[in-house]
Each structure stands twice: as structure tokens, then as C-alpha cells.
Amino acid sequence: MKDMAEALHVSSAYLSAIERGKKAPSEKVLSGLKLHYSLSPKEAHEVEEAAALSQTTVSIDLHGSDEEERMLAVSFARKFKGLEDFQKDQLVKLLNGE
């Protein structure tokens, strides 16, 4: 872990926290992993997906958004936990352009 931390220019304590699920990997760590370990596009995508799945919070930058966009983001955040499975499926299809 010490060698990896040095290669990625982060502390081994930070890597340990990522490993234990206490912290999410930063963009710096993800980029460093891809570059240092010469990950294939498929491997890089898998790392990005794993990092996304480990996120417990999401922040949306609403700077420059109009009132309608801000209201949409706030409404979604308020109702997110109460969505039914079919509603989640519909949203995924909509966001994926299906």
C-alpha cells in the first residue's frame, strides 16, 4: 500500500480509508491509477464504475442554472428515496436516451 500511495502521491492512510469504504477515491487517485498501472480502456471503465458505486453522496453544481433546473434538482433529491423500481427503470431509460 505504501508503494501505491507513493506512486499516486497520496498518503497510505488515505488509500486505507478508500479500501475500508470510509472515503471515496478522488479524481486524482482514479487518474493516477489509470496512468500508473496503464489500465486498458475496459479496466479504466471498471475502476470508474466501482468508484461511482462507492459514492454515498452526490453534489450537483447549480451555479448558472435557471430556476426550473434548480427546482428539478431539488425535487429529485427530495423524492429520490421514495422512488418505486419501475420509476427508477423509467428514469434510467430516459437518461440513457432509450
C-alpha positions in Angstrom: 0.0 0.0 0.0 2.9 2.3 0.7 4.3 1.9 -2.8 0.9 2.5 -4.3 0.4 5.6 -2.2 3.8 7.0 -3.2 3.0 6.3 -6.9 -0.3 8.1 -6.6 1.1 10.9 -4.5 -1.3 10.3 -1.6 -1.0 9.0 1.9 -1.3 5.4 2.7 -3.8 6.4 5.3 -6.0 7.9 2.6 -5.7 4.7 0.5 -6.6 2.6 3.5 -9.7 4.7 4.1 -10.7 4.1 0.5 -10.1 0.4 0.9 -12.3 0.3 4.0 -15.0 2.3 2.4 -14.5 5.3 4.7 -13.6 7.7 1.8 -14.4 7.8 -1.9 -11.5 7.9 -4.3 -10.8 11.3 -5.7 -10.4 12.1 -9.4 -6.7 12.5 -8.7 -6.5 8.9 -7.4 -8.6 7.5 -10.3 -6.5 9.3 -12.9 -3.3 8.2 -11.2 -4.4 4.5 -11.1 -5.2 4.6 -14.8 -1.9 6.2 -15.8 0.5 4.5 -13.3 -0.9 1.0 -14.0 -1.5 1.5 -17.7 -5.1 0.3 -17.5 -6.8 -0.7 -20.7 -10.0 1.3 -21.5 -12.1 -1.6 -20.2 -10.2 -1.8 -17.0 -10.3 2.0 -16.6 -14.1 1.9 -17.1 -14.4 -0.9 -14.5 -12.5 1.2 -12.0 -14.7 4.3 -12.7 -17.8 2.2 -12.3 -16.6 0.8 -8.9 -15.7 4.3 -7.8 -19.2 5.5 -8.8 -20.8 2.7 -6.9 -18.9 3.5 -3.7 -20.3 7.1 -3.7 -22.7 7.7 -0.8 -23.4 11.4 -1.6 -23.7 13.3 -4.9 -23.2 17.0 -5.3 -24.8 18.9 -8.2 -23.3 22.3 -9.1 -26.3 24.5 -9.7 -24.2 27.6 -10.4 -25.6 29.2 -13.6 -28.7 27.1 -13.5 -32.1 28.7 -14.1 -34.9 28.4 -11.6 -36.5 25.5 -13.4 -33.3 23.5 -13.3 -32.8 24.2 -9.6 -36.3 23.2 -8.8 -35.9 20.0 -10.8 -32.7 19.1 -8.9 -34.3 19.9 -5.5 -37.5 17.9 -6.3 -35.5 14.9 -7.4 -33.4 15.0 -4.3 -36.5 15.2 -2.1 -38.2 12.3 -3.8 -35.2 10.1 -4.6 -35.5 7.6 -1.7 -39.2 7.0 -2.3 -39.0 6.1 -6.0 -40.6 2.8 -7.0 -38.5 0.3 -9.0 -40.5 1.0 -12.2 -39.9 4.7 -11.8 -36.2 4.1 -11.4 -36.2 2.0 -14.6 -38.1 4.7 -16.4 -35.6 7.4 -15.3 -32.6 5.2 -16.3 -34.1 4.7 -19.8 -34.9 8.4 -20.1 -31.4 9.4 -19.1 -29.8 6.8 -21.4 -31.9 8.1 -24.3 -33.9 4.9 -24.7 
